[in-house]
Amino acid sequence: MAEQVPAFLVPGAHVKILTSPDQFYQAMKNCTEASGDGFLVSGNRTARAGTGEGKNFVSLICFFSSGQVDCMEEALQHSKENSRSPDLKVSVLLDYTRGSRGQINSRTMLLPLLQRFASQMRVSLYHTPDLRGLLRLLVPQRFNETIGVQHIKVYLFDDSIIISGANLSDSYFTNRQDRYVLLENCREVADFFSNLAEAVGDISLQLQPDNSVTMLEGMVHPYKG
């Protein structure tokens, strides 16, 4: 297959199947708690270049539960207080419509972290360019997600990666079964997905501590541009 199409060669010994929501939860929790010592969840590895192996960068592409946010807060605080390791950098990529649905959502859950750790966090909200003009004004919440949703679920831990269909929500940690494939020590695969997350994040709306959104300089606005 590798001779015919682009592919990453992964030794079978590096592939592990997680078989239950509880295993998925424990894997995410343990790695988040260890983040001050080198945790990376799906994101910009180029930010680590030239900074040494001690530089930690986290990026999450998913939707959240309060429990996972608590784990992230503990990891950020631990990294900030640990003088032996640099500050943990966290980047989160959400879909704008789904992540902003309702009064309590992934976006509002992350705001306190963004306000408290502003120099360490980036929250990007991908907004499909197909939802614009009158369509954006008239289509209500939930129904507007049928126009287009950023739906990647990828979790990286340094050079290891979990590819799944699960979000980081309570149901997926308890009784909602999904697929979870853990690829351990696969640097090329991790680099590919982290570069993908960075690229999508750069063209997304950037959440600010006051709950407003902005675009990175030079990027085209998804529904005004």
C-alpha positions as CSV (number, residue, x, y, z in Angstrom):
1,M,0.0,0.0,0.0
2,A,2.8,2.4,0.9
3,E,4.2,2.1,-2.7
4,Q,0.8,3.2,-4.2
5,V,-0.5,5.9,-1.9
6,P,0.9,8.3,0.8
7,A,1.1,6.3,4.0
8,F,2.7,6.1,7.5
9,L,4.4,2.8,8.4
10,V,3.5,1.9,12.0
11,P,4.8,-1.3,13.6
12,G,2.1,-3.6,14.8
13,A,3.7,-3.6,18.3
14,H,3.0,0.1,18.5
15,V,-0.8,-0.3,18.0
16,K,-3.1,-0.7,21.0
17,I,-6.9,-0.9,21.0
18,L,-8.7,0.6,24.0
19,T,-11.9,-1.4,24.5
20,S,-14.1,0.7,26.8
21,P,-15.1,4.2,27.7
22,D,-13.4,3.8,31.1
23,Q,-10.1,2.9,29.4
24,F,-10.4,5.9,27.2
25,Y,-11.2,8.1,30.2
26,Q,-8.3,6.8,32.3
27,A,-5.9,7.2,29.3
28,M,-6.9,10.8,28.8
29,K,-6.9,11.6,32.6
30,N,-3.5,10.1,33.2
31,C,-1.9,11.8,30.3
32,T,-3.5,15.1,31.2
33,E,-2.2,14.9,34.7
34,A,1.3,14.1,33.4
35,S,1.1,17.1,31.0
36,G,3.5,19.2,33.0
37,D,6.2,16.6,32.2
38,G,5.6,16.4,28.4
39,F,1.9,15.9,27.5
40,L,0.9,16.8,23.9
41,V,-2.7,16.4,22.7
42,S,-3.1,16.8,19.0
43,G,-1.5,20.0,18.0
44,N,1.3,22.4,16.9
45,R,4.5,20.5,17.4
46,T,6.4,23.2,15.4
47,A,5.9,25.4,18.5
48,R,8.3,23.1,20.3
49,A,11.0,23.4,17.7
50,G,14.1,25.2,18.9
51,T,12.8,25.3,22.5
52,G,14.2,21.9,23.7
53,E,12.4,18.7,24.5
54,G,11.1,20.2,27.8
55,K,8.7,22.6,26.0
56,N,5.2,21.2,26.4
57,F,2.4,22.0,24.0
58,V,-1.2,20.7,24.2
59,S,-3.8,20.9,21.5
60,L,-7.3,19.3,21.7
61,I,-9.8,18.9,18.8
62,C,-13.1,17.9,20.4
63,F,-15.9,19.0,22.8
64,F,-15.5,19.0,26.5
65,S,-16.9,17.8,29.9
66,S,-16.3,19.7,33.1
67,G,-14.2,16.8,34.4
68,Q,-11.7,17.1,31.5
69,V,-11.5,20.9,32.0
70,D,-10.6,20.3,35.6
71,C,-7.8,18.0,34.6
72,M,-6.5,20.6,32.2
73,E,-6.6,23.3,34.9
74,E,-4.6,21.1,37.2
75,A,-2.0,20.4,34.5
76,L,-1.7,24.1,33.7
77,Q,-1.3,25.1,37.3
78,H,1.2,22.3,37.9
79,S,3.3,23.4,35.0
80,K,3.2,27.0,36.1
81,E,4.4,26.1,39.6
82,N,7.0,23.6,38.4
83,S,10.2,25.6,38.0
84,R,12.0,22.6,36.4
85,S,9.7,22.6,33.3
86,P,8.6,25.4,31.0
87,D,5.0,26.6,31.1
88,L,2.6,24.3,29.4
89,K,1.0,25.7,26.2
90,V,-2.5,24.6,25.4
91,S,-4.3,25.0,22.1
92,V,-7.9,23.9,21.6
93,L,-9.8,23.6,18.3
94,L,-13.6,23.5,18.4
95,D,-16.4,23.9,15.9
96,Y,-17.9,27.3,16.3
97,T,-21.5,26.4,15.9
98,R,-21.5,23.2,18.0
99,G,-19.0,24.5,20.6
100,S,-21.1,27.6,21.1
101,R,-24.6,25.9,21.3
102,G,-26.7,26.8,24.3
103,Q,-25.7,28.9,27.4
104,I,-23.4,26.2,28.8
105,N,-21.1,24.7,26.2
106,S,-17.5,23.8,25.4
107,R,-16.7,27.4,24.8
108,T,-18.0,28.7,28.1
109,M,-16.3,25.8,30.0
110,L,-13.0,26.9,28.6
111,L,-13.4,30.6,29.2
112,P,-12.2,30.5,32.8
113,L,-9.1,28.7,31.8
114,L,-8.5,31.2,29.0
115,Q,-9.0,34.1,31.4
116,R,-6.7,32.5,34.1
117,F,-4.0,31.2,31.8
118,A,-4.2,33.7,28.9
119,S,-0.5,33.5,28.0
120,Q,-0.6,29.7,27.9
121,M,-3.9,29.1,26.0
122,R,-5.3,29.4,22.5
123,V,-8.9,28.5,21.7
124,S,-9.8,28.4,18.0
125,L,-13.4,28.1,16.8
126,Y,-13.7,26.8,13.2
127,H,-16.6,28.4,11.4
128,T,-17.6,26.9,8.0
129,P,-17.5,29.6,5.2
130,D,-20.7,28.0,3.8
131,L,-22.7,29.4,6.8
132,R,-23.0,33.2,5.9
133,G,-25.3,36.0,5.0
134,L,-29.1,35.4,5.5
135,L,-28.5,31.7,6.0
136,R,-26.5,32.4,9.1
137,L,-29.1,34.8,10.4
138,L,-32.1,32.6,9.8
139,V,-31.0,29.1,10.6
140,P,-31.3,28.4,14.3
141,Q,-28.8,26.7,16.6
142,R,-28.4,22.9,16.2
143,F,-29.9,23.1,12.7
144,N,-27.0,25.4,11.5
145,E,-24.6,22.5,12.2
146,T,-26.1,20.7,9.2
147,I,-24.4,23.3,7.0
148,G,-20.9,22.1,8.1
149,V,-19.1,21.0,11.3
150,Q,-15.4,20.6,12.2
151,H,-15.6,17.0,13.4
152,I,-12.0,15.8,13.9
153,K,-11.4,13.8,17.2
154,V,-7.6,13.4,17.6
155,Y,-5.5,13.3,20.8
156,L,-1.7,13.3,20.8
157,F,0.6,12.6,23.7
158,D,4.1,13.6,22.5
159,D,4.8,11.0,19.8
160,S,1.7,8.9,20.6
161,I,-1.8,9.5,19.3
162,I,-5.3,8.3,20.0
163,I,-7.6,8.3,16.9
164,S,-11.2,8.1,18.0
165,G,-14.8,9.1,17.2
166,A,-15.3,10.2,20.9
167,N,-15.5,13.7,22.3
168,L,-14.2,14.5,25.8
169,S,-17.7,14.5,27.3
170,D,-19.1,12.7,30.2
171,S,-21.2,10.2,28.2
172,Y,-18.1,9.1,26.2
173,F,-16.2,8.5,29.5
174,T,-18.9,6.4,31.1
175,N,-21.4,4.5,28.9
176,R,-21.1,5.6,25.3
177,Q,-18.9,3.2,23.4
178,D,-16.8,4.3,20.5
179,R,-13.5,3.4,18.8
180,Y,-10.2,4.2,20.3
181,V,-6.9,3.3,18.5
182,L,-3.7,4.2,20.3
183,L,-0.6,4.5,18.2
184,E,2.5,4.7,20.4
185,N,5.8,6.3,19.5
186,C,4.7,7.3,16.0
187,R,6.4,10.7,15.5
188,E,5.5,11.1,11.8
189,V,1.8,10.4,12.4
190,A,1.8,12.8,15.4
191,D,3.5,15.5,13.3
192,F,1.0,15.1,10.5
193,F,-2.1,15.6,12.8
194,S,-0.5,18.4,14.8
195,N,0.3,20.3,11.6
196,L,-3.3,19.7,10.4
197,A,-4.6,21.0,13.8
198,E,-2.4,24.1,13.5
199,A,-3.5,24.8,9.9
200,V,-7.2,24.6,10.7
201,G,-6.7,26.6,13.9
202,D,-5.0,29.4,12.0
203,I,-8.0,30.0,9.7
204,S,-10.4,29.8,12.6
205,L,-11.9,32.5,14.9
206,Q,-9.8,33.0,18.0
207,L,-11.7,33.1,21.3
208,Q,-10.7,36.0,23.6
209,P,-10.9,36.2,27.5
210,D,-14.0,38.5,27.2
211,N,-15.8,35.8,25.0
212,S,-15.4,37.9,21.8
213,V,-13.7,36.4,18.8
214,T,-11.0,37.7,16.4
215,M,-9.1,36.5,13.3
216,L,-5.4,36.1,13.1
217,E,-3.8,38.9,11.1
218,G,-3.9,38.2,7.4
219,M,-6.5,35.5,7.6
220,V,-9.9,35.8,5.7
221,H,-12.9,36.0,7.9
222,P,-15.0,32.8,7.5
223,Y,-18.4,34.5,7.0
224,K,-17.6,38.2,6.5
225,G,-14.7,37.9,4.2
